[in-house]
Amino acid sequence: MRRWRVPGPRLLILVVGLGAAASSEPGPVTCGSVVKLLNVRHNVRLHSHDVRYGSGSGQQSVTGVSAVDDSNSYWRVRGKTSTVCERGTPVKCGQSIRLTHINTGRNLHSHHFTSPLSGNQEVSAFGEDGEGDYLDDWTVLCSGTYWVRDSEVRFKHSSTDMLLSVTGEQYGRPIHGQKEVHGMSYSNQNNNWKVMEGIFMKPSELLKTNSYHAEL
């Protein structure tokens, strides 16, 4: 039987700063935005929680959940390790970023450990207070100039070239019904993601100078 380490619950306090836009109109994804990411094929949102893997790295687990209103599915878009991406700066296709889990402060991470169900590459959440290491960096793969909110994108792990994916394997207790998230070496429909709910920072003046027009 696989053992999991489950600490007590945490309290989420989400503070919305000035400059946040709640508009549903499509526009660029910007640094500082807090988003939920949907795996399009399996209809689950990228999720984490203070539950550690019982095998592999033993780090905080990352899963996919079907629930729409779970606060543990919020991630903040940030610049890659050791860089600062100013709030409101549009994320370009091909840019490396970090995704920081709002409730636990750990970054989406991958490494050469085997995932517990499918045997692909493990994806975990790592670090403290938003600071981890270079294995937290993911490259946004999309068409066009910017990552646009209504478009499907892929996330390639910058160090191992694995693609963030879901293939449908499902966990038992204590996270019954949640699906495994892992890294795969080849592209297919299992690694397409789309921004859903979120708090989107308004694009900076840089966007206007690049003649990118969006209704926000």
Solvent accessible surface area in square Angstrom, and as a share of the most:
residue,aa,sasa,rsa
1,M,233,1.04
2,R,98,0.36
3,R,203,0.74
4,W,38,0.13
5,R,140,0.51
6,V,87,0.50
7,P,74,0.46
8,G,52,0.50
9,P,140,0.88
10,R,135,0.49
11,L,151,0.75
12,L,49,0.24
13,I,130,0.66
14,L,56,0.28
15,V,119,0.68
16,V,81,0.47
17,G,30,0.29
18,L,161,0.80
19,G,38,0.36
20,A,29,0.22
21,A,13,0.10
22,A,103,0.80
23,S,32,0.21
24,S,113,0.73
25,E,84,0.38
26,P,63,0.40
27,G,1,0.01
28,P,2,0.01
29,V,0,0.00
30,T,0,0.00
31,C,0,0.00
32,G,12,0.11
33,S,0,0.00
34,V,3,0.02
35,V,0,0.00
36,K,4,0.02
37,L,0,0.00
38,L,17,0.08
39,N,0,0.00
40,V,56,0.32
41,R,138,0.50
42,H,42,0.19
43,N,92,0.47
44,V,4,0.03
45,R,14,0.05
46,L,0,0.00
47,H,4,0.02
48,S,0,0.00
49,H,16,0.07
50,D,26,0.13
51,V,13,0.07
52,R,70,0.26
53,Y,2,0.01
54,G,40,0.39
55,S,41,0.26
56,G,44,0.43
57,S,29,0.19
58,G,13,0.12
59,Q,33,0.15
60,Q,0,0.00
61,S,0,0.00
62,V,0,0.00
63,T,0,0.00
64,G,0,0.00
65,V,10,0.06
66,S,84,0.54
67,A,45,0.35
68,V,81,0.46
69,D,127,0.66
70,D,44,0.23
71,S,38,0.24
72,N,37,0.19
73,S,0,0.00
74,Y,42,0.16
75,W,0,0.00
76,R,79,0.29
77,V,0,0.00
78,R,53,0.19
79,G,5,0.04
80,K,93,0.40
81,T,33,0.19
82,S,110,0.71
83,T,55,0.32
84,V,129,0.74
85,C,28,0.17
86,E,119,0.53
87,R,139,0.51
88,G,3,0.02
89,T,29,0.17
90,P,3,0.02
91,V,0,0.00
92,K,94,0.40
93,C,30,0.18
94,G,51,0.49
95,Q,48,0.21
96,S,26,0.17
97,I,0,0.00
98,R,10,0.03
99,L,0,0.00
100,T,12,0.07
101,H,0,0.00
102,I,37,0.19
103,N,25,0.13
104,T,13,0.08
105,G,16,0.16
106,R,18,0.07
107,N,0,0.00
108,L,0,0.00
109,H,3,0.02
110,S,0,0.00
111,H,14,0.06
112,H,155,0.69
113,F,91,0.38
114,T,84,0.49
115,S,3,0.02
116,P,23,0.15
117,L,66,0.33
118,S,37,0.24
119,G,48,0.46
120,N,49,0.25
121,Q,14,0.06
122,E,1,0.00
123,V,0,0.00
124,S,0,0.00
125,A,1,0.01
126,F,62,0.26
127,G,10,0.10
128,E,106,0.47
129,D,133,0.69
130,G,4,0.04
131,E,104,0.47
132,G,33,0.32
133,D,45,0.23
134,Y,140,0.53
135,L,33,0.16
136,D,0,0.00
137,D,15,0.08
138,W,0,0.00
139,T,20,0.12
140,V,0,0.00
141,L,65,0.33
142,C,34,0.21
143,S,103,0.67
144,G,67,0.65
145,T,83,0.48
146,Y,5,0.02
147,W,0,0.00
148,V,35,0.20
149,R,18,0.06
150,D,80,0.42
151,S,38,0.25
152,E,86,0.39
153,V,2,0.01
154,R,67,0.24
155,F,0,0.00
156,K,61,0.26
157,H,0,0.00
158,S,45,0.29
159,S,55,0.36
160,T,24,0.14
161,D,85,0.44
162,M,46,0.21
163,L,11,0.05
164,L,0,0.00
165,S,0,0.00
166,V,0,0.00
167,T,42,0.25
168,G,27,0.26
169,E,54,0.24
170,Q,98,0.44
171,Y,8,0.03
172,G,40,0.38
173,R,211,0.77
174,P,66,0.42
175,I,10,0.05
176,H,141,0.63
177,G,34,0.32
178,Q,32,0.14
179,K,45,0.19
180,E,1,0.00
181,V,1,0.00
182,H,0,0.00
183,G,2,0.02
184,M,9,0.04
185,S,81,0.52
186,Y,130,0.49
187,S,65,0.42
188,N,42,0.22
189,Q,116,0.52
190,N,16,0.08
191,N,0,0.00
192,N,26,0.13
193,W,0,0.00
194,K,64,0.27
195,V,8,0.05
196,M,71,0.32
197,E,57,0.26
198,G,22,0.21
199,I,32,0.16
200,F,13,0.05
201,M,12,0.05
202,K,115,0.49
203,P,21,0.13
204,S,39,0.25
205,E,117,0.52
206,L,81,0.40
207,L,8,0.04
208,K,138,0.58
209,T,104,0.60
210,N,71,0.37
211,S,77,0.50
212,Y,56,0.21
213,H,165,0.74
214,A,39,0.30
215,E,131,0.59
216,L,82,0.41
